[in-house]
């Protein structure tokens, strides 16, 4: 199989990782690293022994495929340029800055019969891969994705930066349209929301509660999936999953705890997760998710089969993220509804706002004096 001539567009944090891995894979020949900043592209190109370019358009006709790891605001123009030139593209998440742009990229890929893959790398995380086939018809999903402020991806907020990973996974698991979104968010450091919480309701009745923050003192990337036959706790950071499956008597509701004597109750308390709710931590699988993502990209190009995360999936994730952002902008932070959006902070409480008794009134007046 002839290696694909690949260029990496963007020599930032993720671009350098993609370029390093692609240079080591037999599926690719790394043809160039592209970045408008001379120091960034030169450092990456010298480290890998490949040409450095300042414009992706100069590579048209010289490459078969490209990874777009530029800032989100540039994804649409770069990916569209490349596909018009007959190049297959893997675009880092989010696919583009809004649903109109993502829809146009999907249409362009279909017209040109090109692979358009979205870089939702968590779909290749072993924690998800190990249990995905067992998570049928989930009813409730809760996810927390928390990190400190990295000063990367500051052209977008935490919804497009972090939460969109969990949105994509929820859509892949539930396989039902989102019919309602409620959300709130707060900007802490930059112009965009740095913390957000969203509740998604699906047409099938499933619900997802997603929380994301990039101003957290705790690192966390977890998802809990509740289904009719299995519960799964996924730790994306540890790349490991734990599943709990109820005994058949719990599923068919024939178990009668009221008929147990004291000795049997005591025994089951000690063995609850061995007998009634059978818990299993699945073996950790060691693999590099970005490497698997690149291999999947190459397979899709060579075989014509869709990649694991298509451009259409990337569009759907952006469409839902866009609804989350609309809900964040509409969220009112006070009773009159005058302060809205991620930059609106609640007003200071006044004594007149509080339902207080006489004793508390005295305390408040003393403090005011």
MOWO-V302513 format. One record per helix or strand. SS is the DSSP state (H for helix, E for strand). FROM is the first residue (numbers start at 1). TO is the last residue. If there is no record, write none. Layout:
ss & from & to
SS & FROM & TO
SS & FROM & TO
//
This chain:
ss & from & to
E & 4 & 9
H & 13 & 24
E & 28 & 34
H & 38 & 48
E & 51 & 53
H & 56 & 59
E & 65 & 68
H & 72 & 84
E & 88 & 92
H & 99 & 112
E & 116 & 119
H & 121 & 124
H & 126 & 129
H & 132 & 134
E & 140 & 146
H & 158 & 174
E & 178 & 186
E & 195 & 202
E & 207 & 213
E & 220 & 226
E & 231 & 235
E & 240 & 246
H & 248 & 251
H & 257 & 259
H & 262 & 270
H & 272 & 276
E & 277 & 281
H & 289 & 303
E & 310 & 310
H & 311 & 330
E & 332 & 332
E & 340 & 340
H & 351 & 353
H & 358 & 368
//
